[in-house]
Amino acid sequence: MFDPKKLLDDLLGSQVPGTGGTVREGAGKVTQMAKDNPLAAGAIVAVLLGTGTGRKVTGTALKVGGLAAVAGLAYKAYQNYQNGKEPGQSEPGQGQQAEPVLLPPPADTPFHPQSAPQGEAEFALALVRAMIAAAKADGHIDDAEKSRIADKLRTSGLDSDSEKFLLAELDKPLELDQLVAAARTEAQRAELYTASRLAIDPDTRAERGYLDLLAGRLKLPDALVDHIEATVAEVKVSA
């Protein structure tokens, strides 16, 4: 059985002390293919590397690990929303940083991974599924695309159980009710949307429509969604 927390790290390209590397480091060919042929490689990059085509999440943001990174981004967005800031507004004196620093959420908040009522591993699995669902949102993953993804997964460094899980998830129809139900708290609803937004850059109507639908089903206020969008955008840069 694969470890959902490690798979989330791999999808986001997290560098966790002691792991000796990430899937992204072993997938340079995938990144190059995305640059050479973005349409064909878009789903591979989204599912395997946790980014939209030609985009990646900054290394500084993910040194804390995938689960804490998603929680930290959601927590930052939620705090800015609660404090009445404008989306994308910098901290006083902070200015524009080339690579924003992200800290995990405080331990005494519902955003901390250990506060998940269903346990860290189960919620990490929900976040992985949310990312995959978002990656499929534009509907272009046909049988040929799945075959290309399978080929790349075999050379990515993922364990076989993780490969099988990802390919099985790609074959499944969208189960939005189940996905939404996995977020049991207000903090988790924000985190589920954050993970979905990390997986893609909504460049098509289908992708934007999916994220809007997800936000509505999660009952997220529009202003909070705007803050999550701005917070995620800060840590995604050109690949």
C-alpha positions in Angstrom: 0.0 0.0 0.0 1.4 3.4 -1.0 1.8 6.3 1.5 -0.7 9.1 0.6 1.4 11.7 2.3 4.5 10.8 0.3 2.5 10.7 -2.9 1.3 14.2 -2.1 4.9 15.3 -1.6 5.9 13.7 -4.9 3.0 15.4 -6.8 4.0 18.8 -5.4 7.7 18.2 -5.8 8.3 18.7 -2.1 11.9 18.2 -0.8 11.5 16.7 2.6 14.6 16.2 4.7 15.8 12.6 4.6 13.8 11.6 1.5 16.8 11.9 -0.9 15.0 13.7 -3.6 11.6 14.1 -5.3 9.8 12.8 -8.3 10.3 16.1 -10.1 14.1 15.7 -9.9 13.7 12.4 -11.7 11.4 13.7 -14.3 13.4 16.3 -16.2 12.3 14.7 -19.5 8.7 15.3 -18.6 9.3 18.9 -18.0 11.2 19.3 -21.3 8.4 17.6 -23.1 5.9 20.0 -21.5 7.9 22.9 -23.0 8.2 21.2 -26.4 4.6 20.1 -26.6 2.4 21.7 -23.9 -0.9 20.4 -25.1 0.1 16.8 -25.1 2.1 17.0 -21.8 -0.3 19.2 -19.9 -2.0 16.3 -18.0 1.3 14.6 -17.3 2.8 17.7 -15.8 -0.4 18.4 -13.8 -0.7 14.8 -12.4 3.0 13.9 -12.1 4.5 17.2 -11.1 1.5 19.0 -9.6 1.6 22.0 -11.8 -0.1 23.5 -14.7 1.6 23.4 -18.1 4.8 25.3 -18.0 4.5 26.2 -14.3 6.0 24.9 -11.1 5.6 25.5 -7.5 8.6 27.4 -6.0 11.1 25.2 -4.0 11.0 27.5 -0.9 7.2 27.0 -0.6 7.5 23.2 -0.6 10.4 22.6 1.8 7.9 22.0 4.5 6.4 19.0 2.7 3.2 18.6 0.6 0.6 18.4 3.3 2.0 21.2 5.3 2.5 23.3 2.2 -1.1 23.0 1.1 -2.3 23.8 4.7 0.2 26.7 5.0 -1.1 28.3 1.8 -4.7 27.8 2.8 -4.0 29.2 6.2 -2.2 32.3 4.8 -5.1 32.9 2.4 -7.7 32.5 5.2 -5.8 34.9 7.5 -5.6 37.5 4.8 -9.3 37.0 4.1 -10.2 37.3 7.8 -8.1 40.4 8.2 -9.9 42.2 5.3 -6.8 42.5 3.1 -7.0 42.8 -0.6 -6.1 39.6 -2.5 -2.4 39.6 -3.4 -1.6 42.4 -0.9 2.0 42.2 0.4 2.9 42.3 4.0 4.1 45.8 5.2 7.7 46.2 4.2 7.8 42.8 2.5 7.7 44.0 -1.1 7.8 41.5 -3.9 10.0 38.5 -3.1 11.4 36.4 -5.9 10.6 33.2 -4.0 8.0 33.6 -1.3 8.7 31.9 2.0 6.0 29.6 3.2 5.7 28.4 6.8 3.5 25.5 8.0 0.3 26.6 9.8 0.6 27.1 13.6 -0.1 23.9 15.6 -3.0 25.5 17.5 -5.0 26.1 14.3 -7.5 23.8 12.5 -5.2 24.1 9.5 -2.4 22.1 11.1 -2.2 18.6 9.5 -2.3 16.9 12.8 -5.7 18.5 13.5 -7.4 16.6 10.6 -10.3 14.7 12.2 -9.9 11.7 9.8 -6.1 11.6 10.2 -3.3 13.0 8.1 -3.0 10.1 5.7 -6.7 10.0 4.9 -6.9 13.7 4.3 -3.7 13.6 2.2 -5.4 11.0 0.0 -8.3 13.4 -0.4 -6.0 16.2 -1.5 -4.3 13.9 -4.0 -7.7 12.9 -5.4 -8.6 16.6 -5.6 -5.5 17.4 -7.6 -6.1 14.5 -10.0 -9.7 15.6 -10.5 -8.6 19.1 -11.3 -6.0 17.8 -13.8 -8.8 16.0 -15.6 -11.1 19.0 -15.7 -10.5 20.0 -19.3 -11.5 16.6 -20.4 -8.7 15.9 -22.9 -7.2 12.8 -21.2 -8.2 10.2 -23.8 -6.8 6.6 -24.1 -3.7 7.8 -25.9 -3.0 10.4 -23.3 -3.4 7.9 -20.5 -0.9 5.7 -22.3 1.6 8.5 -22.4 1.1 9.3 -18.7 1.6 5.6 -17.9 4.9 5.6 -19.8 6.1 8.6 -17.9 5.0 7.3 -14.5 7.1 4.2 -15.1 10.2 6.3 -15.4 9.3 8.8 -12.7 10.6 7.1 -9.6 7.2 6.5 -8.1 6.6 3.1 -6.5 4.3 0.7 -8.3 1.4 1.0 -5.9 1.4 4.8 -6.4 1.5 4.3 -10.2 -1.4 2.0 -10.1 -3.4 4.3 -7.9 -2.8 7.3 -10.2 -3.7 5.4 -13.3 -6.9 4.0 -11.6 -7.9 7.6 -10.6 -7.5 8.8 -14.1 -9.9 6.2 -15.3 -12.6 7.0 -12.7 -15.4 9.4 -13.4 -15.6 12.6 -11.4 -17.2 11.9 -8.0 -17.7 15.5 -6.7 -20.0 14.6 -3.9 -17.4 12.2 -2.5 -14.6 14.7 -3.0 -16.4 17.5 -1.2 -17.5 15.2 1.6 -13.8 14.4 2.4 -13.4 18.0 3.6 -15.0 17.9 7.1 -14.0 21.3 8.4 -13.9 24.8 7.2 -10.1 24.7 7.1 -10.2 21.5 5.1 -12.6 22.9 2.6 -10.1 25.7 2.0 -7.3 23.2 1.7 -9.1 21.1 -0.8 -9.6 24.0 -3.1 -6.0 25.1 -2.6 -4.7 21.7 -3.6 -7.0 21.7 -6.7 -5.7 25.2 -7.7 -2.1 24.1 -7.2 -2.6 21.3 -9.7 -3.7 23.5 -12.6 -3.6 27.0 -14.0 -7.2 27.6 -15.2 -6.4 28.6 -18.7 -9.5 27.1 -20.3 -13.2 27.6 -19.6 -13.6 24.0 -18.5 -10.8 24.4 -15.9 -12.2 27.7 -14.6 -15.7 26.3 -14.6 -14.5 23.2 -12.6 -12.8 25.4 -10.0 -15.9 27.6 -9.7 -18.1 24.6 -9.3 -15.8 23.1 -6.7 -15.7 26.4 -4.7 -19.5 26.6 -4.8 -19.9 23.0 -3.6 -17.4 23.6 -0.8 -19.4 26.7 0.1 -16.4 28.9 0.1 -17.0 32.7 0.1 -16.0 34.4 -3.1 -13.6 36.7 -1.2 -11.8 33.7 0.3 -11.5 32.0 -3.1 -10.0 35.2 -4.4 -7.4 35.1 -1.6 -6.6 31.4 -2.3 -6.2 32.2 -6.0 -3.8 35.1 -5.2 -1.8 33.1 -2.6 -1.3 30.1 -4.9 -0.3 32.4 -7.8 2.5 33.9 -5.6 4.2 30.5 -5.3 3.8 29.3 -8.9 6.4 30.5 -11.4 7.4 29.7 -15.0 9.1 26.3 -15.3 
